Amino acid sequence: MGDTEMMGDTLNPTKVQPMNKLRVCIVAFLVLVSTRTFAGCPKADLTGDCRVNLADLGVLAEHWLTQGSCPLVADLTGDCFVEFDDLDPMALQWLTAGTPPEMAWVDIDDPGIPDLGGFTGKMSRTETTNAQYCQFLNSALASGDIQVHGNSVVGAEGHNPGADFAEREYYFLGGAGWTHNGAVNGGAARIRYNDGAFSVVGGFEHHPVTYVTWHGAMAFCNYYGWRLPTEWEWQAAADYDGGYDFGCGTTITNTLANIFGSTHPHGTTPVGAFGSYGYGLADMAGNVWEWTDSCYLPDCYLDIPVARGGSWSYDGSYSMVSYRYFDYIQNGTYEDFGFRVCKD
């Protein structure tokens, strides 16, 4: 990119030389700034990919020394002028990815089952939604942490501070769902990829994400500094004070949870549609199975992770807080598997 093009049409010629000298220093400074997490997309995201990187610096450079009526695209300080002061908020948010929308957390301190461990920390009130996972995919695509191969979204070694699972499938765009239990294509994949961007099919933004693998759930957590709960942490939160047999209380019915017999036309229902129970968590029974960070076999032999909570296509007995589901592999994608997250 040439100097004139980078500065934009309103460049003040007397300040070209200082900008040329400072450009390398500015970039070096920004790269050294520590990563921080923000609610929603960071303010310094000028390109709309929910991540602050060189592309955003390029937008700021194109508008350098522009002055006019507010709002200006790259005016991050609100003084109607693009100048050095606008570099400060960009530096503070450098390489920051915005957190997914509407992440609600519940504080939990539960001793759990003796000898198996409890849970103390924050757990997401609901299962991860299509909208939340879609934002992750767009951010991870921009940072080089995923690639799209046909209908498969796979991990890549990118630039985020979390751990990637290179070449492992994260999400299956072509998941057709299951015509079952009164649903047509129930639990189908609702995220699409077109023209270099991911989007959610209208009306399914708040449904739980499905067709996400265990690796895809782990990658989501790693990207934002969160984690999957262990199965015993999940159970400690689900059984409330130890008196719950199901995540929705001592009994389970089609009015309390989305389980077999609920016959919803899309299989899944919007997260939280059946209310909150216990500590204030929703859908700990039914809707979708939830991946945990635990393996069924000792020392994770064969790498078979445990899922908990039951789903829209299973009888309520599978939603008992003590039921351990383990028939699926890490890289499987299914119409009734999703996840929730926690943080310490």
C-alpha positions as CSV (number, residue, x, y, z in Angstrom):
1,M,0.0,0.0,0.0
2,G,1.5,3.4,-1.0
3,D,1.9,6.3,1.4
4,T,-0.6,8.5,-0.3
5,E,-3.2,5.8,-0.4
6,M,-2.6,4.9,3.2
7,M,-3.1,8.4,4.4
8,G,-6.3,9.1,2.6
9,D,-7.5,12.1,0.6
10,T,-7.6,14.6,3.5
11,L,-3.9,14.2,4.4
12,N,-2.1,17.3,5.7
13,P,1.2,17.3,3.6
14,T,3.1,18.8,6.5
15,K,2.6,15.7,8.6
16,V,3.5,13.0,6.0
17,Q,7.0,12.5,7.2
18,P,6.2,12.1,10.9
19,M,3.6,9.4,10.1
20,N,6.1,7.5,7.9
21,K,8.6,7.5,10.7
22,L,6.1,6.4,13.3
23,R,4.4,3.7,11.3
24,V,6.8,0.9,12.2
25,C,7.0,2.0,15.8
26,I,3.2,2.0,16.1
27,V,2.8,-1.5,14.7
28,A,5.6,-2.8,17.0
29,F,4.0,-1.2,20.0
30,L,0.6,-2.6,19.2
31,V,1.9,-6.1,18.8
32,L,3.4,-6.0,22.3
33,V,0.2,-5.0,24.0
34,S,-1.4,-7.6,26.2
35,T,-4.6,-9.3,25.2
36,R,-7.8,-8.3,27.0
37,T,-11.4,-9.5,26.8
38,F,-14.4,-7.2,26.1
39,A,-18.2,-7.7,26.1
40,G,-19.4,-7.8,22.6
41,C,-17.2,-6.7,19.8
42,P,-14.3,-4.4,20.8
43,K,-14.8,-0.7,20.1
44,A,-11.5,-0.6,18.0
45,D,-12.9,-3.3,15.7
46,L,-13.3,-1.2,12.6
47,T,-13.7,-4.0,10.1
48,G,-16.7,-5.8,11.7
49,D,-15.0,-9.2,12.3
50,C,-15.1,-8.7,16.1
51,R,-11.3,-8.8,16.3
52,V,-8.7,-6.0,16.5
53,N,-5.8,-6.6,14.2
54,L,-3.8,-5.1,11.3
55,A,-6.9,-4.8,9.2
56,D,-8.3,-2.3,11.7
57,L,-5.0,-0.5,11.8
58,G,-5.2,-0.2,8.0
59,V,-8.7,1.4,8.3
60,L,-7.4,3.9,10.9
61,A,-4.5,4.7,8.6
62,E,-6.8,5.3,5.6
63,H,-8.6,7.9,7.7
64,W,-5.5,9.4,9.3
65,L,-5.9,13.2,10.1
66,T,-9.5,13.2,8.8
67,Q,-11.6,15.8,10.4
68,G,-15.3,16.3,10.0
69,S,-18.8,15.8,11.5
70,C,-19.1,12.9,13.9
71,P,-19.2,10.0,13.8
72,L,-16.1,9.2,11.8
73,V,-15.3,5.5,11.1
74,A,-11.9,5.6,12.8
75,D,-12.5,8.2,15.5
76,L,-12.2,6.1,18.6
77,T,-12.1,9.0,21.1
78,G,-15.1,10.9,19.9
79,D,-13.4,14.2,19.2
80,C,-14.4,14.1,15.5
81,F,-10.7,13.9,14.4
82,V,-8.6,10.8,13.6
83,E,-5.2,11.3,15.2
84,F,-2.6,9.9,17.6
85,D,-5.2,9.7,20.5
86,D,-7.1,7.1,18.5
87,L,-4.2,4.8,18.6
88,D,-4.5,4.4,22.4
89,P,-7.8,2.5,22.5
90,M,-6.6,0.4,19.5
91,A,-3.4,-0.4,21.4
92,L,-5.4,-1.4,24.5
93,Q,-7.6,-3.8,22.5
94,W,-4.9,-5.1,20.1
95,L,-5.5,-8.8,19.1
96,T,-8.6,-8.8,21.3
97,A,-11.6,-10.8,20.2
98,G,-15.0,-9.8,21.4
99,T,-16.8,-12.2,23.6
100,P,-19.9,-13.9,22.2
101,P,-23.2,-12.0,22.6
102,E,-25.5,-12.5,25.6
103,M,-23.1,-14.6,27.7
104,A,-24.9,-14.8,31.1
105,W,-23.0,-16.4,34.0
106,V,-24.2,-18.0,37.2
107,D,-22.0,-18.1,40.3
108,I,-21.9,-21.5,41.9
109,D,-20.2,-22.9,45.0
110,D,-21.3,-26.5,45.4
111,P,-19.3,-29.2,47.3
112,G,-20.5,-31.9,44.9
113,I,-20.3,-35.6,45.3
114,P,-17.8,-36.7,48.0
115,D,-14.5,-37.9,46.5
116,L,-15.5,-36.8,43.0
117,G,-15.3,-33.0,43.4
118,G,-17.7,-30.1,43.3
119,F,-17.8,-26.8,41.5
120,T,-16.8,-23.3,42.5
121,G,-16.9,-20.7,39.8
122,K,-19.1,-19.4,37.1
123,M,-21.1,-21.5,34.6
124,S,-23.0,-20.2,31.6
125,R,-26.7,-20.0,32.4
126,T,-27.6,-21.6,29.0
127,E,-26.1,-23.9,26.5
128,T,-24.0,-22.2,23.8
129,T,-26.2,-20.8,21.1
130,N,-25.8,-20.7,17.3
131,A,-25.3,-16.9,17.5
132,Q,-22.5,-17.3,20.0
133,Y,-20.7,-20.1,18.1
134,C,-21.1,-18.2,14.9
135,Q,-19.3,-15.2,16.3
136,F,-16.5,-17.5,17.4
137,L,-16.3,-18.9,13.9
138,N,-16.0,-15.5,12.3
139,S,-13.4,-14.3,14.8
140,A,-11.4,-17.5,14.5
141,L,-11.6,-17.3,10.7
142,A,-10.2,-13.8,10.8
143,S,-7.4,-14.8,13.1
144,G,-6.5,-17.9,11.1
145,D,-7.6,-20.4,13.7
146,I,-10.0,-22.2,11.5
147,Q,-10.4,-23.2,7.8
148,V,-13.4,-24.2,5.8
149,H,-13.1,-27.4,3.8
150,G,-16.4,-28.1,2.0
151,N,-18.9,-28.5,4.8
152,S,-16.3,-29.0,7.5
153,V,-14.9,-26.3,9.7
154,V,-11.5,-27.5,10.9
155,G,-8.9,-26.1,13.3
156,A,-5.8,-24.4,12.2
157,E,-2.7,-22.9,13.9
158,G,-3.7,-19.3,14.1
159,H,-2.9,-16.3,16.3
160,N,-5.3,-16.6,19.2
161,P,-3.8,-17.1,22.7
162,G,-5.8,-20.3,23.2
163,A,-5.0,-23.9,22.1
164,D,-6.0,-25.0,18.6
165,F,-6.7,-28.5,17.3
166,A,-5.2,-28.3,13.9
167,E,-7.0,-30.3,11.2
168,R,-9.6,-31.6,13.6
169,E,-13.2,-30.9,12.7
170,Y,-15.0,-28.3,14.8
171,Y,-18.3,-27.9,13.1
172,F,-20.3,-29.6,10.3
173,L,-22.1,-27.1,8.2
174,G,-24.0,-29.8,6.3
175,G,-25.7,-31.4,9.3
176,A,-29.2,-32.3,8.1
177,G,-30.8,-33.1,11.4
178,W,-33.2,-35.9,12.2
179,T,-36.8,-36.2,11.3
180,H,-37.9,-37.7,14.6
181,N,-40.1,-37.0,17.6
182,G,-42.4,-34.7,15.7
183,A,-39.5,-32.6,14.2
184,V,-38.5,-32.3,10.6
185,N,-34.7,-32.1,10.3
186,G,-34.7,-31.6,14.0
187,G,-31.4,-30.2,15.4
188,A,-30.0,-29.4,11.9
189,A,-26.9,-27.3,11.6
190,R,-28.1,-23.7,11.5
191,I,-24.9,-21.9,10.7
192,R,-24.0,-21.1,7.0
193,Y,-20.8,-20.1,5.3
194,N,-21.0,-17.8,2.3
195,D,-18.7,-15.2,0.7
196,G,-16.1,-15.6,3.4
197,A,-18.4,-15.2,6.4
198,F,-20.5,-17.3,8.8
199,S,-24.1,-16.4,9.6
200,V,-27.1,-18.0,11.4
201,V,-30.3,-19.0,9.7
202,G,-32.9,-16.5,10.7
203,G,-34.9,-17.5,13.8
204,F,-32.3,-19.9,15.1
205,E,-29.9,-17.5,16.7
206,H,-31.0,-18.5,20.2
207,H,-31.2,-22.3,19.7
208,P,-28.3,-24.3,21.0
209,V,-25.5,-25.0,18.5
210,T,-25.5,-28.6,17.3
211,Y,-23.2,-30.5,15.0
212,V,-20.3,-29.2,17.0
213,T,-17.6,-31.7,18.0
214,W,-15.8,-32.0,21.3
215,H,-12.8,-30.4,19.7
216,G,-15.0,-27.6,18.5
217,A,-16.4,-27.0,22.0
218,M,-12.9,-27.0,23.5
219,A,-11.6,-24.6,20.8
220,F,-14.5,-22.2,21.6
221,C,-13.5,-22.3,25.3
222,N,-9.8,-21.9,24.6
223,Y,-10.4,-18.9,22.3
224,Y,-12.0,-16.9,25.1
225,G,-10.1,-18.2,28.1
226,W,-13.0,-20.4,29.3
227,R,-13.3,-24.2,29.7
228,L,-15.7,-27.1,29.6
229,P,-16.9,-28.3,33.0
230,T,-15.8,-31.8,34.1
231,E,-18.6,-34.2,34.3
232,W,-18.5,-34.0,38.1
233,E,-18.6,-30.2,38.1
234,W,-21.5,-30.4,35.7
235,Q,-23.3,-32.9,38.1
236,A,-22.6,-30.7,41.1
237,A,-24.3,-27.8,39.4
238,A,-27.1,-29.8,38.0
239,D,-28.3,-31.6,41.2
240,Y,-28.4,-28.2,43.0
241,D,-28.2,-29.0,46.7
242,G,-27.9,-32.7,46.1
243,G,-31.7,-33.2,46.0
244,Y,-32.3,-32.9,42.3
245,D,-32.7,-36.1,40.3
246,F,-32.8,-34.1,37.1
247,G,-31.5,-30.8,36.1
248,C,-35.1,-29.4,36.3
249,G,-35.8,-30.8,39.8
250,T,-37.0,-34.1,41.4
251,T,-39.2,-35.0,38.4
252,I,-39.1,-34.5,34.6
253,T,-42.0,-33.9,32.2
254,N,-42.4,-32.4,28.7
255,T,-43.5,-29.2,30.4
256,L,-40.2,-29.0,32.4
257,A,-37.7,-29.9,29.7
258,N,-37.3,-30.5,26.0
259,I,-37.1,-34.3,25.9
260,F,-38.7,-37.0,23.8
261,G,-42.4,-36.4,23.6
262,S,-42.1,-32.6,23.5
263,T,-42.5,-32.7,19.7
264,H,-41.1,-29.3,18.8
265,P,-41.0,-28.7,15.1
266,H,-37.3,-27.9,15.0
267,G,-36.2,-30.5,17.6
268,T,-34.2,-28.0,19.7
269,T,-35.9,-25.1,21.4
270,P,-34.4,-21.6,22.2
271,V,-32.2,-21.8,25.2
272,G,-34.0,-21.0,28.5
273,A,-37.4,-21.7,27.0
274,F,-38.3,-24.0,29.9
275,G,-37.1,-21.6,32.6
276,S,-34.3,-21.8,35.1
277,Y,-33.8,-24.3,38.0
278,G,-31.6,-24.8,40.9
279,Y,-28.8,-22.3,40.9
280,G,-30.5,-20.5,38.0
281,L,-29.3,-22.7,35.2
282,A,-31.4,-23.5,32.1
283,D,-31.6,-26.7,30.0
284,M,-29.5,-28.8,32.3
285,A,-32.1,-31.4,31.4
286,G,-32.9,-32.0,27.7
287,N,-32.5,-29.9,24.6
288,V,-29.0,-31.1,23.7
289,W,-26.4,-33.3,25.3
290,E,-23.6,-31.3,26.7
291,W,-19.9,-32.2,26.1
292,T,-17.8,-32.2,29.3
293,D,-14.0,-32.2,29.8
294,S,-14.1,-35.7,31.2
295,C,-13.4,-39.1,29.6
296,Y,-15.4,-42.2,30.3
297,L,-12.4,-44.5,30.5
298,P,-9.5,-44.1,32.9
299,D,-6.6,-41.9,31.6
300,C,-8.8,-41.0,28.6
301,Y,-8.1,-44.4,26.9
302,L,-9.6,-44.2,23.4
303,D,-10.4,-40.5,24.1
304,I,-14.1,-41.0,24.7
305,P,-15.6,-37.9,26.3
306,V,-18.6,-37.9,28.6
307,A,-21.8,-36.0,27.7
308,R,-24.4,-35.1,30.2
309,G,-28.0,-33.9,30.4
310,G,-30.0,-35.8,27.8
311,S,-31.6,-34.2,24.7
312,W,-34.7,-33.4,22.7
313,S,-34.6,-36.9,21.1
314,Y,-34.1,-39.0,24.2
315,D,-36.5,-40.2,26.9
316,G,-36.4,-38.3,30.2
317,S,-34.6,-41.1,32.0
318,Y,-31.4,-40.1,30.1
319,S,-31.6,-36.7,31.7
320,M,-30.9,-37.9,35.2
321,V,-28.1,-35.9,36.7
322,S,-26.1,-39.1,37.3
323,Y,-26.5,-40.5,33.8
324,R,-23.1,-40.6,31.9
325,Y,-23.3,-40.8,28.1
326,F,-20.2,-41.9,26.3
327,D,-21.1,-43.6,23.0
328,Y,-19.6,-40.9,20.8
329,I,-16.1,-39.9,19.9
330,Q,-14.5,-36.5,20.1
331,N,-14.8,-35.7,16.4
332,G,-18.4,-36.7,16.1
333,T,-21.1,-34.2,15.0
334,Y,-24.7,-34.9,15.9
335,E,-28.1,-33.2,15.8
336,D,-28.5,-33.2,19.6
337,F,-25.0,-32.5,20.9
338,G,-23.9,-29.1,22.1
339,F,-22.1,-27.7,25.2
340,R,-22.0,-25.0,27.9
341,V,-19.0,-23.4,29.4
342,C,-17.6,-22.3,32.7
343,K,-14.8,-20.2,34.1
344,D,-12.9,-20.0,37.4
